[in-house]
Amino acid sequence: MRFPLKMTANLTKYIAAKKITGVKKFPLVMMLEPLHSCNLTCTGCGRIREYKSTINEIMSVEKCLAAADECGAPIVSICGGEPLIYPEIGRLTKELLDRGKHIYMCTNGMFIRKRLHEFTPSSSFFWNVHLDGMERTHDLCVERDGVFRDAIEGIKAAKAAGFMVCSNTTVYRETDLNEVAELFEYLHGLGVDGYMISPAYSYSAVATQDIFLTREDIINKFRDAQAVLDKYNVMMSPIYYEFLRGERQLECVAWGTPTYNPKGWKAPCYPMTDGHHATFKDFLEKTNWDSYGPGRDPRCNDCMMHVGFEPSAVLGGNAKFGDTWKLLSWQLGGKLGGARGKVQPASNGQSNGPSSGNGHAVKTPVASAAQEELVSSEGRLRVL
């Protein structure tokens, strides 16, 4: 299975109920940003720049839960900012799980070990760790040395404690997708359960615009990468993948992944902000959806992000004969859990551990026995 059976069943039931009752616009994944603060200043991120004036604002757990109830999406992606900075992230997660939500905790991974004791493994919970390449590349993208290694140690701790973990990779102009495949192979050996990958959006707040891809660039990159990416449990639908390769057209349905943050419901979509709405109903009804999308708004012309187009693929946008069988085969053909144990941390620069991003292994300090043993002899996770 590519995703946990419970998540797949609940999402399928939810979509069927909406279609049977004739609902035209409904969310699949809620992007919940309890705060915008972050401990990193990633080169391609527009979030901390866009919300600079309100960077210190945070929402209460009660406000987050009310928004999740109002939205009704079965899946909640907790993001930000860096959600592990949020003081009550453990309580927020538990409350959402108690409501039957499925959660992706989108994090840079640096604080996983510090806060892991606040969470309980569940088939409805994924750690979603952002990694844009091997060590040298990723640390350049996030503008700080050591982030890759901290994230990897967080992944190891989470897997040792029985959590599901996936990674999330953003593709830029200079991204080498062969290196991304190298990253996936390394993570596969750590037992990582799946991989998300999406082209970057050219945030206007980002000064260095030449790092972003045109639509043609995106299509060429993903066509070239098909052979290497197909080997792994990539968590993007085959229909969206065909769209990225230029083999079919999809309409953007940004309402499928609405974003809620301290300023309200962000319109029209996750990367673009033309306003905020106080209620989800206003977000759906007062956003002029016909004015957005490639060919209608120049900001959309090169966007192929999953937040707008993956919901279209799942909901049958521009459907073709055989799509249902294709999605079913894709789900059943996946495999969670990777191949944990096959890849070990490098101790002398000669193994297949973290690399510099150009194919050369880098030395990883030999861990002490206490560091290597993330789970104690009593079966409890060590609090790091």
TIPATI-919492 format. One record per residue (C-alpha): residue number from 1; residue in three letters; x, y, z. Coordinates in Angstrom, 2 decimals, always signed. Layout:
# residues N
{NUM, Ala, {X, Y, Z}}
...
END
This chain:
# residues 384
{1, Met, {+0.00, +0.00, +0.00}}
{2, Arg, {+1.28, +3.47, -0.87}}
{3, Phe, {-0.71, +5.10, +1.97}}
{4, Pro, {-2.20, +3.57, +5.13}}
{5, Leu, {-5.43, +1.71, +4.38}}
{6, Lys, {-7.43, +3.71, +6.94}}
{7, Met, {-6.43, +7.01, +5.36}}
{8, Thr, {-7.30, +5.79, +1.87}}
{9, Ala, {-10.66, +4.38, +2.99}}
{10, Asn, {-11.64, +7.53, +4.88}}
{11, Leu, {-10.67, +9.83, +2.01}}
{12, Thr, {-12.57, +7.68, -0.51}}
{13, Lys, {-15.67, +7.65, +1.70}}
{14, Tyr, {-15.45, +11.41, +2.19}}
{15, Ile, {-15.16, +12.15, -1.56}}
{16, Ala, {-18.02, +9.77, -2.39}}
{17, Ala, {-20.30, +11.42, +0.17}}
{18, Lys, {-19.58, +14.89, -1.23}}
{19, Lys, {-20.26, +13.80, -4.81}}
{20, Ile, {-23.45, +11.95, -3.91}}
{21, Thr, {-24.81, +15.07, -2.18}}
{22, Gly, {-23.87, +17.26, -5.15}}
{23, Val, {-21.24, +19.41, -3.43}}
{24, Lys, {-19.13, +21.06, -6.15}}
{25, Lys, {-16.26, +22.57, -4.16}}
{26, Phe, {-14.88, +20.84, -1.09}}
{27, Pro, {-11.42, +20.54, +0.50}}
{28, Leu, {-9.30, +17.41, +0.60}}
{29, Val, {-6.35, +18.70, +2.64}}
{30, Met, {-6.36, +21.64, +5.03}}
{31, Met, {-3.07, +23.54, +5.23}}
{32, Leu, {-3.00, +24.65, +8.87}}
{33, Glu, {-0.40, +27.26, +9.84}}
{34, Pro, {-0.67, +27.89, +13.59}}
{35, Leu, {+2.21, +30.36, +13.29}}
{36, His, {+4.58, +31.86, +10.71}}
{37, Ser, {+7.75, +31.93, +12.80}}
{38, Cys, {+10.60, +29.77, +11.58}}
{39, Asn, {+14.15, +29.06, +12.69}}
{40, Leu, {+15.39, +29.04, +9.06}}
{41, Thr, {+15.43, +31.52, +6.17}}
{42, Cys, {+15.27, +29.16, +3.20}}
{43, Thr, {+16.27, +30.80, -0.07}}
{44, Gly, {+13.10, +29.91, -2.01}}
{45, Cys, {+10.52, +30.38, +0.76}}
{46, Gly, {+8.13, +33.31, +0.55}}
{47, Arg, {+6.36, +32.62, +3.84}}
{48, Ile, {+8.54, +34.41, +6.37}}
{49, Arg, {+9.00, +37.31, +3.96}}
{50, Glu, {+5.31, +37.67, +3.10}}
{51, Tyr, {+4.21, +37.66, +6.74}}
{52, Lys, {+7.11, +39.64, +8.16}}
{53, Ser, {+4.78, +42.14, +9.86}}
{54, Thr, {+2.87, +39.39, +11.71}}
{55, Ile, {+5.70, +36.88, +12.13}}
{56, Asn, {+5.22, +36.66, +15.90}}
{57, Glu, {+1.47, +35.99, +15.84}}
{58, Ile, {+0.26, +32.53, +16.82}}
{59, Met, {-3.18, +30.96, +17.05}}
{60, Ser, {-4.65, +29.20, +20.04}}
{61, Val, {-5.30, +25.48, +19.86}}
{62, Glu, {-9.02, +26.21, +20.12}}
{63, Lys, {-8.92, +28.52, +17.10}}
{64, Cys, {-7.02, +25.91, +15.06}}
{65, Leu, {-9.53, +23.20, +15.98}}
{66, Ala, {-12.52, +25.41, +15.17}}
{67, Ala, {-11.06, +26.09, +11.72}}
{68, Ala, {-10.46, +22.37, +11.14}}
{69, Asp, {-14.05, +21.61, +12.14}}
{70, Glu, {-15.37, +24.39, +9.90}}
{71, Cys, {-13.34, +23.21, +6.92}}
{72, Gly, {-14.09, +19.52, +7.34}}
{73, Ala, {-11.15, +18.21, +5.28}}
{74, Pro, {-10.18, +14.68, +6.36}}
{75, Ile, {-6.44, +15.42, +6.09}}
{76, Val, {-4.64, +18.25, +7.89}}
{77, Ser, {-1.16, +19.33, +6.90}}
{78, Ile, {+0.29, +21.23, +9.87}}
{79, Cys, {+2.85, +23.63, +8.48}}
{80, Gly, {+3.97, +27.20, +8.90}}
{81, Gly, {+6.59, +28.55, +9.63}}
{82, Glu, {+8.07, +25.69, +11.62}}
{83, Pro, {+5.22, +23.96, +13.48}}
{84, Leu, {+7.53, +22.39, +16.08}}
{85, Ile, {+8.15, +25.91, +17.38}}
{86, Tyr, {+4.43, +26.09, +18.26}}
{87, Pro, {+4.22, +25.70, +22.07}}
{88, Glu, {+1.19, +23.38, +22.11}}
{89, Ile, {+1.92, +21.33, +19.00}}
{90, Gly, {+1.56, +18.05, +20.91}}
{91, Arg, {-1.88, +18.96, +22.22}}
{92, Leu, {-3.03, +20.31, +18.86}}
{93, Thr, {-2.01, +17.10, +17.13}}
{94, Lys, {-3.75, +14.89, +19.69}}
{95, Glu, {-6.96, +16.91, +19.48}}
{96, Leu, {-7.00, +16.65, +15.68}}
{97, Leu, {-6.36, +12.91, +15.79}}
{98, Asp, {-9.16, +12.53, +18.33}}
{99, Arg, {-11.43, +14.21, +15.75}}
{100, Gly, {-10.52, +11.50, +13.23}}
{101, Lys, {-8.19, +13.67, +11.14}}
{102, His, {-5.14, +12.33, +9.32}}
{103, Ile, {-2.08, +14.51, +9.87}}
{104, Tyr, {+1.11, +15.40, +8.05}}
{105, Met, {+3.49, +17.32, +10.31}}
{106, Cys, {+5.50, +19.41, +7.83}}
{107, Thr, {+8.81, +20.24, +9.47}}
{108, Asn, {+12.43, +21.01, +8.70}}
{109, Gly, {+13.21, +18.19, +11.12}}
{110, Met, {+15.57, +20.06, +13.43}}
{111, Phe, {+13.34, +19.75, +16.53}}
{112, Ile, {+11.89, +16.27, +16.02}}
{113, Arg, {+14.13, +14.66, +18.65}}
{114, Lys, {+13.44, +17.44, +21.15}}
{115, Arg, {+9.65, +17.15, +20.91}}
{116, Leu, {+9.11, +13.54, +19.87}}
{117, His, {+7.94, +12.55, +23.37}}
{118, Glu, {+4.84, +14.74, +22.90}}
{119, Phe, {+3.51, +12.47, +20.12}}
{120, Thr, {+2.23, +8.91, +19.82}}
{121, Pro, {+2.75, +6.73, +16.72}}
{122, Ser, {-0.43, +6.32, +14.69}}
{123, Ser, {-1.42, +5.14, +11.22}}
{124, Ser, {-3.06, +8.56, +10.89}}
{125, Phe, {+0.12, +10.55, +11.53}}
{126, Phe, {+3.16, +11.22, +9.32}}
{127, Trp, {+6.25, +13.24, +10.04}}
{128, Asn, {+6.80, +15.08, +6.75}}
{129, Val, {+10.43, +16.24, +6.68}}
{130, His, {+11.54, +18.81, +4.09}}
{131, Leu, {+14.75, +17.82, +2.31}}
{132, Asp, {+15.83, +19.44, -0.95}}
{133, Gly, {+18.81, +17.22, -1.71}}
{134, Met, {+21.77, +15.56, -0.05}}
{135, Glu, {+23.70, +17.29, +2.70}}
{136, Arg, {+25.62, +20.03, +0.89}}
{137, Thr, {+22.72, +20.92, -1.42}}
{138, His, {+20.09, +20.96, +1.31}}
{139, Asp, {+22.16, +23.07, +3.68}}
{140, Leu, {+22.75, +25.57, +0.88}}
{141, Cys, {+18.99, +25.75, +0.17}}
{142, Val, {+18.13, +26.43, +3.82}}
{143, Glu, {+21.13, +28.73, +4.31}}
{144, Arg, {+22.51, +26.96, +7.37}}
{145, Asp, {+25.07, +24.20, +7.88}}
{146, Gly, {+24.08, +21.13, +9.85}}
{147, Val, {+20.35, +21.20, +9.08}}
{148, Phe, {+20.48, +18.06, +6.93}}
{149, Arg, {+22.19, +16.06, +9.67}}
{150, Asp, {+19.75, +17.28, +12.32}}
{151, Ala, {+16.84, +16.29, +10.08}}
{152, Ile, {+18.33, +12.84, +9.45}}
{153, Glu, {+18.81, +12.27, +13.17}}
{154, Gly, {+15.19, +13.31, +13.68}}
{155, Ile, {+14.05, +10.82, +11.04}}
{156, Lys, {+16.06, +8.04, +12.68}}
{157, Ala, {+14.57, +8.85, +16.08}}
{158, Ala, {+11.03, +8.91, +14.69}}
{159, Lys, {+11.46, +5.59, +12.89}}
{160, Ala, {+13.03, +4.01, +15.99}}
{161, Ala, {+9.96, +5.09, +17.96}}
{162, Gly, {+7.55, +3.52, +15.46}}
{163, Phe, {+6.34, +6.62, +13.57}}
{164, Met, {+5.64, +6.87, +9.87}}
{165, Val, {+7.87, +9.36, +8.06}}
{166, Cys, {+7.82, +10.83, +4.58}}
{167, Ser, {+10.00, +13.47, +2.96}}
{168, Asn, {+9.03, +16.54, +0.95}}
{169, Thr, {+11.31, +17.90, -1.78}}
{170, Thr, {+10.97, +21.16, -3.70}}
{171, Val, {+12.41, +21.28, -7.21}}
{172, Tyr, {+14.24, +24.41, -8.41}}
{173, Arg, {+16.04, +25.30, -11.63}}
{174, Glu, {+19.36, +23.94, -10.37}}
{175, Thr, {+17.89, +20.81, -8.79}}
{176, Asp, {+19.55, +17.64, -10.05}}
{177, Leu, {+16.85, +14.99, -9.98}}
{178, Asn, {+19.50, +12.28, -10.05}}
{179, Glu, {+20.61, +13.67, -6.70}}
{180, Val, {+16.99, +13.59, -5.54}}
{181, Ala, {+16.94, +9.89, -6.48}}
{182, Glu, {+20.15, +9.48, -4.45}}
{183, Leu, {+18.38, +11.14, -1.52}}
{184, Phe, {+15.39, +8.82, -1.87}}
{185, Glu, {+17.67, +5.78, -1.95}}
{186, Tyr, {+19.42, +6.93, +1.21}}
{187, Leu, {+16.11, +7.60, +2.99}}
{188, His, {+14.73, +4.29, +1.74}}
{189, Gly, {+17.51, +2.61, +3.69}}
{190, Leu, {+16.43, +4.45, +6.83}}
{191, Gly, {+12.91, +3.08, +6.53}}
{192, Val, {+11.27, +6.28, +5.27}}
{193, Asp, {+7.75, +5.46, +4.12}}
{194, Gly, {+7.30, +7.74, +1.11}}
{195, Tyr, {+8.40, +10.78, -0.83}}
{196, Met, {+6.61, +13.94, -1.93}}
{197, Ile, {+8.07, +16.12, -4.66}}
{198, Ser, {+6.78, +19.29, -6.29}}
{199, Pro, {+8.12, +22.16, -8.41}}
{200, Ala, {+8.70, +25.39, -6.53}}
{201, Tyr, {+6.42, +28.39, -6.86}}
{202, Ser, {+8.07, +31.70, -7.77}}
{203, Tyr, {+7.06, +33.73, -4.71}}
{204, Ser, {+7.16, +37.43, -5.49}}
{205, Ala, {+8.61, +38.04, -2.02}}
{206, Val, {+11.73, +36.05, -2.94}}
{207, Ala, {+14.45, +38.33, -4.33}}
{208, Thr, {+16.31, +35.66, -6.34}}
{209, Gln, {+13.78, +34.81, -9.04}}
{210, Asp, {+16.16, +32.96, -11.35}}
{211, Ile, {+16.07, +29.89, -9.09}}
{212, Phe, {+12.53, +29.10, -10.22}}
{213, Leu, {+11.37, +27.03, -13.19}}
{214, Thr, {+9.18, +27.84, -16.15}}
{215, Arg, {+6.43, +25.40, -17.08}}
{216, Glu, {+8.59, +24.07, -19.91}}
{217, Asp, {+11.51, +23.59, -17.50}}
{218, Ile, {+9.30, +21.62, -15.12}}
{219, Ile, {+8.03, +19.31, -17.86}}
{220, Asn, {+11.54, +18.60, -19.11}}
{221, Lys, {+12.89, +17.89, -15.62}}
{222, Phe, {+10.15, +15.45, -14.71}}
{223, Arg, {+10.31, +13.69, -18.07}}
{224, Asp, {+14.02, +13.13, -17.56}}
{225, Ala, {+13.49, +11.94, -13.99}}
{226, Gln, {+10.76, +9.38, -14.62}}
{227, Ala, {+13.03, +6.33, -14.70}}
{228, Val, {+14.79, +7.17, -11.43}}
{229, Leu, {+11.75, +8.36, -9.45}}
{230, Asp, {+9.53, +5.41, -10.40}}
{231, Lys, {+11.66, +3.14, -8.22}}
{232, Tyr, {+10.44, +4.71, -4.98}}
{233, Asn, {+7.21, +5.10, -3.02}}
{234, Val, {+6.52, +8.56, -4.43}}
{235, Met, {+3.35, +9.96, -2.85}}
{236, Met, {+2.00, +11.91, -5.80}}
{237, Ser, {-0.70, +10.42, -7.97}}
{238, Pro, {+0.24, +9.04, -11.41}}
{239, Ile, {-2.20, +11.50, -12.97}}
{240, Tyr, {-0.49, +14.49, -11.36}}
{241, Tyr, {+2.84, +12.97, -12.39}}
{242, Glu, {+1.59, +12.83, -16.01}}
{243, Phe, {+0.67, +16.50, -15.69}}
{244, Leu, {+4.20, +17.34, -14.52}}
{245, Arg, {+5.57, +15.53, -17.58}}
{246, Gly, {+3.26, +17.48, -19.90}}
{247, Glu, {+1.23, +14.42, -20.87}}
{248, Arg, {-2.16, +15.80, -19.80}}
{249, Gln, {-3.80, +19.03, -18.69}}
{250, Leu, {-5.31, +19.63, -15.26}}
{251, Glu, {-7.30, +22.56, -13.93}}
{252, Cys, {-6.08, +24.22, -10.75}}
{253, Val, {-8.54, +23.59, -7.91}}
{254, Ala, {-6.89, +25.62, -5.14}}
{255, Trp, {-9.99, +25.28, -2.97}}
{256, Gly, {-9.02, +21.61, -2.59}}
{257, Thr, {-6.13, +22.58, -0.29}}
{258, Pro, {-7.21, +25.72, +1.60}}
{259, Thr, {-4.78, +27.48, +3.94}}
{260, Tyr, {-5.69, +28.82, +7.37}}
{261, Asn, {-3.27, +30.97, +9.37}}
{262, Pro, {-3.36, +33.73, +12.03}}
{263, Lys, {-4.83, +36.17, +9.48}}
{264, Gly, {-7.66, +33.85, +8.40}}
{265, Trp, {-8.47, +31.77, +5.31}}
{266, Lys, {-5.84, +32.70, +2.73}}
{267, Ala, {-7.20, +33.48, -0.75}}
{268, Pro, {-6.85, +32.30, -3.37}}
{269, Cys, {-4.26, +29.63, -2.57}}
{270, Tyr, {-1.26, +28.49, -0.58}}
{271, Pro, {+1.40, +30.44, -2.58}}
{272, Met, {-0.68, +33.50, -3.57}}
{273, Thr, {-2.34, +36.03, -1.26}}
{274, Asp, {-4.98, +38.47, -2.46}}
{275, Gly, {-6.75, +38.62, +0.87}}
{276, His, {-7.90, +36.67, +3.92}}
{277, His, {-11.41, +35.59, +4.89}}
{278, Ala, {-12.84, +35.20, +8.38}}
{279, Thr, {-14.83, +32.07, +7.50}}
{280, Phe, {-14.31, +29.09, +5.22}}
{281, Lys, {-17.71, +29.76, +3.66}}
{282, Asp, {-16.60, +33.25, +2.64}}
{283, Phe, {-13.34, +31.84, +1.30}}
{284, Leu, {-15.26, +29.49, -1.02}}
{285, Glu, {-18.01, +31.88, -2.05}}
{286, Lys, {-16.24, +35.24, -2.25}}
{287, Thr, {-13.07, +34.16, -4.05}}
{288, Asn, {-13.42, +34.75, -7.79}}
{289, Trp, {-12.06, +31.34, -8.84}}
{290, Asp, {-12.63, +32.00, -12.54}}
{291, Ser, {-10.00, +34.75, -12.48}}
{292, Tyr, {-7.17, +32.41, -11.41}}
{293, Gly, {-5.19, +29.72, -13.15}}
{294, Pro, {-2.78, +29.53, -16.13}}
{295, Gly, {-3.87, +31.89, -18.89}}
{296, Arg, {-6.06, +33.93, -16.55}}
{297, Asp, {-3.60, +35.32, -13.99}}
{298, Pro, {+0.05, +35.79, -14.99}}
{299, Arg, {+1.16, +34.68, -11.51}}
{300, Cys, {-0.29, +31.25, -12.29}}
{301, Asn, {+1.31, +30.69, -15.69}}
{302, Asp, {+4.30, +28.67, -14.50}}
{303, Cys, {+2.70, +27.13, -11.43}}
{304, Met, {+2.39, +23.34, -11.37}}
{305, Met, {+2.40, +22.92, -7.59}}
{306, His, {+0.71, +19.92, -6.03}}
{307, Val, {-1.48, +22.12, -3.80}}
{308, Gly, {-3.46, +23.27, -6.83}}
{309, Phe, {-3.24, +20.37, -9.26}}
{310, Glu, {-3.01, +17.19, -7.18}}
{311, Pro, {-6.59, +17.65, -5.90}}
{312, Ser, {-7.74, +17.97, -9.51}}
{313, Ala, {-6.05, +14.66, -10.31}}
{314, Val, {-7.64, +12.90, -7.32}}
{315, Leu, {-11.09, +14.36, -8.01}}
{316, Gly, {-11.09, +13.28, -11.65}}
{317, Gly, {-10.37, +16.58, -13.38}}
{318, Asn, {-9.96, +16.13, -17.14}}
{319, Ala, {-10.52, +12.42, -16.58}}
{320, Lys, {-9.51, +9.78, -19.09}}
{321, Phe, {-10.72, +6.22, -19.53}}
{322, Gly, {-8.81, +3.95, -17.15}}
{323, Asp, {-7.90, +6.62, -14.60}}
{324, Thr, {-9.76, +4.87, -11.78}}
{325, Trp, {-7.90, +1.62, -12.36}}
{326, Lys, {-4.65, +3.55, -12.68}}
{327, Leu, {-5.15, +5.20, -9.27}}
{328, Leu, {-6.14, +1.89, -7.65}}
{329, Ser, {-3.12, +0.07, -9.07}}
{330, Trp, {-0.88, +2.90, -7.95}}
{331, Gln, {-2.21, +2.75, -4.38}}
{332, Leu, {-1.94, -1.04, -4.14}}
{333, Gly, {+1.46, -1.06, -5.81}}
{334, Gly, {+3.15, +1.16, -3.25}}
{335, Lys, {+5.13, +0.02, -0.24}}
{336, Leu, {+5.44, +1.79, +3.08}}
{337, Gly, {+8.44, +1.26, +5.33}}
{338, Gly, {+11.37, +1.49, +2.93}}
{339, Ala, {+14.26, -0.86, +3.59}}
{340, Arg, {+15.34, +0.15, +7.06}}
{341, Gly, {+18.71, -1.18, +8.10}}
{342, Lys, {+20.36, -1.38, +4.67}}
{343, Val, {+22.00, +2.03, +4.91}}
{344, Gln, {+24.18, +2.89, +7.91}}
{345, Pro, {+25.64, +6.27, +8.92}}
{346, Ala, {+29.06, +6.91, +7.44}}
{347, Ser, {+31.95, +6.83, +9.89}}
{348, Asn, {+34.97, +7.10, +7.59}}
{349, Gly, {+33.72, +8.87, +4.48}}
{350, Gln, {+33.59, +5.62, +2.50}}
{351, Ser, {+30.04, +4.36, +3.00}}
{352, Asn, {+26.78, +5.25, +1.33}}
{353, Gly, {+25.60, +7.68, +3.99}}
{354, Pro, {+25.04, +11.44, +3.61}}
{355, Ser, {+26.89, +12.98, +0.69}}
{356, Ser, {+28.06, +16.42, -0.29}}
{357, Gly, {+25.41, +16.69, -3.00}}
{358, Asn, {+27.85, +15.94, -5.79}}
{359, Gly, {+28.14, +12.20, -5.34}}
{360, His, {+30.99, +12.26, -2.79}}
{361, Ala, {+30.45, +10.85, +0.67}}
{362, Val, {+31.13, +13.07, +3.66}}
{363, Lys, {+32.39, +12.00, +7.03}}
{364, Thr, {+29.83, +11.56, +9.75}}
{365, Pro, {+31.13, +11.55, +13.32}}
{366, Val, {+30.92, +8.16, +14.99}}
{367, Ala, {+27.98, +8.29, +17.38}}
{368, Ser, {+28.34, +7.24, +21.00}}
{369, Ala, {+26.43, +4.20, +22.22}}
{370, Ala, {+23.91, +6.45, +23.93}}
{371, Gln, {+23.31, +8.41, +20.74}}
{372, Glu, {+22.94, +5.28, +18.61}}
{373, Glu, {+20.52, +3.63, +21.01}}
{374, Leu, {+17.48, +5.85, +20.51}}
{375, Val, {+15.24, +3.37, +22.32}}
{376, Ser, {+16.24, +2.34, +25.83}}
{377, Ser, {+16.44, -1.26, +27.04}}
{378, Glu, {+13.08, -0.74, +28.76}}
{379, Gly, {+11.50, -0.02, +25.38}}
{380, Arg, {+11.06, +3.70, +25.98}}
{381, Leu, {+12.18, +6.40, +23.59}}
{382, Arg, {+15.06, +8.46, +24.89}}
{383, Val, {+14.10, +12.14, +25.24}}
{384, Leu, {+16.82, +14.05, +23.39}}
END
